[in-house]
């Protein structure tokens, strides 16, 4: 049994070793904060690079850990930080978009399970040209301001 667990650990770690890449779109450093439970929304972050020759647009997000995943933007309004839904984002050729605390981020509503530090969950990003890019999102602590120290890059693409 220990041999099986060790082999699965190595297999999973090697699956996280390469960034997710599809038609010039590369997703790196996907991570989320642990949640208290499932009542409050979760949040996830990452960096999206476009090494392609044309602009691409993030159209949809999907994960089994939340009923809905959507882009949000944190904005400072009258001295108060507020979150607002964000439109689909364009990633220019040769450019990148950072989803990070205090800025653009993914809001995960109606969590289907608690997000637990040290675990990971799958996330599919759908782009206008690159199609689906699947990543594993590593879960950091509740108050984390950056990816977990053992952060790994992602999985695979279609």
Buried (B, 14 or more C-beta within 10 A) or exposed (E): EEEEEEEEEEEEEEBBEBBBBBBBBBBBBBBBBBBEEBEEBBBBBBBBBBEBEEBBBBEBBBBEBBEEBBBBBBEEEEEEEEEEEBEEBEBEEEEEBBBBEEBBBBBBEEBEBBBEBEBBBBBBBBBBBBBBBBBBBBBBEEEBEEBBEEBBBBBEBE
